[in-house]
């Protein structure tokens, strides 16, 4: 069996873990001795067990529900901003319509960040907000009434990031 290619950026925690679960099963079925990888297998198995423990810790974290709720609230603000800008594309005032067109390019560039994994979403929102608050787009955001939305999305993004950091600092869950 040969792996034809894998794009690491497309792997998420669960998918990454499942990939290694499947790889471990294949190695076990064929036996490490027959594959002549006994030493490597032992190191691989130790790393796999470490990842398994980390995955269980994150899933059992008391912060997981808080993070999910904070992410939902953050997504709501992002979608509100995107919808407000989309509505402004049909504004009766030509200047606001033009401003919305320029801002829509930014939204289109980043896409639906609310659908991304937590860490990627946090990073993408940070970058999106930096761009919207930058000199090139600040006047358009002001004209469209997005400044308050930008501040609120930034506040909620920071809250999600802090909860995620708190989760990583929790004591490991023991079985």
Secondary structure, DSSP 8 states (H G I E B T S, - for coil): -------GGG--HHHHHHHHHHHHHHHHHH-HHHHT-HHHHHHHHHHHHHHHHHHHHHHT-THHHHHHHHHHHHHHHHHHHHHHHHHHTT-SSHHHHHHHHHHHHHHHHH--GGGS-HHHHHHHHHHHHHHHHSTTTHHHHHHHT-HHHHHHHHHHHHHHHHHHHHHHHS-----
